Amino acid sequence: MNYITLNNGEKMPQLGFGVYQIPNEETEEAVYQAIVAGYRLIDTAISYGNEAEVGAGVARAIAEGLVSREDLFITTKLFVNNVFNQETAATAIDESMTKLGLTYIDLVLLHQPYGDTYGAWRALATAQANGRVKSIGISNFDAAQMIEFTRMNDVKITPQINQIEINPWNQRKSDLAWHEKYHVQAEAWAPFAEGRHNLFTNPVLSEIAEKHQKSVGQVVLRWLMQRGVVALAKSTKPERMRENLNIFDFELADTEMDKIAELDMKESAFFDHHDPKIVEWFLDRIETK
Ligand SMILES: NC(=O)c1ccc[n+]([C@@H]2O[C@H](COP(=O)([O-])OP(=O)(O)OC[C@H]3O[C@@H](n4cnc5c(N)ncnc54)[C@H](OP(=O)(O)O)[C@@H]3O)[C@@H](O)[C@H]2O)c1
């Protein structure tokens, strides 16, 4: 496993396990199996509704002596309804710690670029100062929003992480350059674009995979590693969990990186966070929480 050092000196694994869309009743086992497979970074969120199950999987792995708490890097995210103001954010951090069953969380992110993000950031800064949260960051901020937030937040903390969609269809080349300039580590969600646009059978990716005797999934994750991005892969199948981790014994040549670069469609495989309909959709979800 490669480790990345964040702008506050904390280290995190470059490859992690995401639990979005894993059914609640499968989450504890999936997290436990992921730790057995070798994952040390686990990514959840309040909106996934499975923090308690993630905590149970982590607790089981620790109780069985597979890992110690310090070996693990657990991420959660505050949803839009937690980002009304500083107080709602502070309460949400407390509730997440309780649900996860942890005395500290390694990374807490603002899940979406909506709401009183500056107020919530103060709550995160306080939790970080108290040692209850080690690193703090943002998610789904584009480069322009990241720059403004980094320079205008009144606690003067540069986010350690910005977790954004990055995959072969939406490569974010310019965004990554801006993140490097501001020392904000980029982290990729949906590295496989959840299989959209037939990612797993794409001819260019398949040819590269065949040459290295690897799978398309492994090539995509390796491509992200070589771009200096932290990546989250999700699978409920232990065999695929292991497959996705087995990417540190080969290297893509520059010509292969160039071929993958040509696949860039420069737009989300899912939705645009600036689309008014999407903003409405996110805000509508607050009422259902
Ligand atoms: N910050 C955000 O807004 C945000 C948004 C989305 C996701 N995320 C985070 O990022 C993580 C990853 O993204 P994601 O779960 O949306 O999508 P993803 O990792 O791009 O794709 C997951 C899909 O790929 C399949 N898969 C995994 N490995 C495979 C392999 N080696 N070969 C073939 N198929 C494979 C999985 O199926 P099986 O499970 O059946 O194997 C699943 O259907 C999430 O779990 C979450 O933690 C964050």
The ligand as a Tripos MOL2 file, in Angstrom:
@<TRIPOS>MOLECULE
LIG
   48    52     1     0     0
SMALL
NO_CHARGES

@<TRIPOS>ATOM
      1 N1        -18.2720   12.2570   -2.1950 N.am      1 LIG1
      2 C1        -19.2520   11.8390   -2.9810 C.2       1 LIG1
      3 O1        -20.1570   12.5930   -3.3570 O.2       1 LIG1
      4 C2        -19.2680   10.4040   -3.4130 C.ar      1 LIG1
      5 C3        -20.1170   10.0130   -4.4640 C.ar      1 LIG1
      6 C4        -20.0870    8.6710   -4.8650 C.ar      1 LIG1
      7 C5        -19.2160    7.7790   -4.2350 C.ar      1 LIG1
      8 N2        -18.4160    8.1910   -3.2070 N.ar      1 LIG1
      9 C6        -17.4610    7.2510   -2.5330 C.3       1 LIG1
     10 O2        -16.6610    6.6120   -3.5230 O.3       1 LIG1
     11 C7        -16.8080    5.1910   -3.4130 C.3       1 LIG1
     12 C8        -16.6560    4.5110   -4.7630 C.3       1 LIG1
     13 O3        -17.6140    4.9910   -5.6810 O.3       1 LIG1
     14 P1        -18.8910    4.1470   -6.1390 P.3       1 LIG1
     15 O4        -19.1640    3.1010   -5.1330 O.co2     1 LIG1
     16 O5        -19.9770    5.0970   -6.4350 O.co2     1 LIG1
     17 O6        -18.4900    3.5120   -7.5370 O.3       1 LIG1
     18 P2        -17.2390    2.7000   -8.1790 P.3       1 LIG1
     19 O7        -16.2780    2.3250   -7.1190 O.co2     1 LIG1
     20 O8        -16.7850    3.4960   -9.3530 O.co2     1 LIG1
     21 O9        -17.9700    1.4350   -8.7750 O.3       1 LIG1
     22 C9        -18.5360    0.4350   -7.9790 C.3       1 LIG1
     23 C10       -19.1460   -0.6130   -8.9170 C.3       1 LIG1
     24 O10       -18.1090   -1.2970   -9.6290 O.3       1 LIG1
     25 C11       -18.2150   -2.6970   -9.3950 C.3       1 LIG1
     26 N3        -16.8330   -3.2060   -9.3060 N.ar      1 LIG1
     27 C12       -15.9350   -2.9430   -8.3370 C.ar      1 LIG1
     28 N4        -14.7540   -3.5160   -8.6040 N.ar      1 LIG1
     29 C13       -14.8980   -4.1770   -9.7780 C.ar      1 LIG1
     30 C14       -14.0360   -4.9740  -10.5660 C.ar      1 LIG1
     31 N5        -12.7700   -5.1680  -10.2080 N.pl3     1 LIG1
     32 N6        -14.5200   -5.5120  -11.7220 N.ar      1 LIG1
     33 C15       -15.8140   -5.3060  -12.0940 C.ar      1 LIG1
     34 N7        -16.6770   -4.5690  -11.3800 N.ar      1 LIG1
     35 C16       -16.2310   -3.9920  -10.2240 C.ar      1 LIG1
     36 C17       -19.0020   -2.8590   -8.1300 C.3       1 LIG1
     37 O11       -19.7820   -4.0330   -8.1630 O.3       1 LIG1
     38 P3        -19.7750   -5.1200   -6.9380 P.3       1 LIG1
     39 O12       -20.0040   -4.3960   -5.6550 O.co2     1 LIG1
     40 O13       -20.8950   -6.0260   -7.3240 O.co2     1 LIG1
     41 O14       -18.4370   -5.7950   -7.0140 O.co2     1 LIG1
     42 C18       -19.9230   -1.6310   -8.1740 C.3       1 LIG1
     43 O15       -21.0890   -1.9240   -8.9510 O.3       1 LIG1
     44 C19       -18.2140    5.0430   -2.7910 C.3       1 LIG1
     45 O16       -18.4390    3.7520   -2.2580 O.3       1 LIG1
     46 C20       -18.1910    6.1470   -1.7700 C.3       1 LIG1
     47 O17       -17.4610    5.7670   -0.6180 O.3       1 LIG1
     48 C21       -18.4310    9.4890   -2.7860 C.ar      1 LIG1
@<TRIPOS>BOND
     1     1     2 1
     2     2     3 2
     3     2     4 1
     4     4     5 ar
     5     4    48 ar
     6     5     6 ar
     7     6     7 ar
     8     7     8 ar
     9     8     9 1
    10     8    48 ar
    11     9    10 1
    12     9    46 1
    13    10    11 1
    14    11    12 1
    15    11    44 1
    16    12    13 1
    17    13    14 1
    18    14    15 2
    19    14    16 1
    20    14    17 1
    21    17    18 1
    22    18    19 2
    23    18    20 1
    24    18    21 1
    25    21    22 1
    26    22    23 1
    27    23    24 1
    28    23    42 1
    29    24    25 1
    30    25    26 1
    31    25    36 1
    32    26    27 ar
    33    26    35 ar
    34    27    28 ar
    35    28    29 ar
    36    29    30 ar
    37    29    35 ar
    38    30    31 1
    39    30    32 ar
    40    32    33 ar
    41    33    34 ar
    42    34    35 ar
    43    36    37 1
    44    36    42 1
    45    37    38 1
    46    38    39 2
    47    38    40 1
    48    38    41 1
    49    42    43 1
    50    44    45 1
    51    44    46 1
    52    46    47 1
@<TRIPOS>SUBSTRUCTURE
     1 LIG1         1 GROUP 0 **** ****
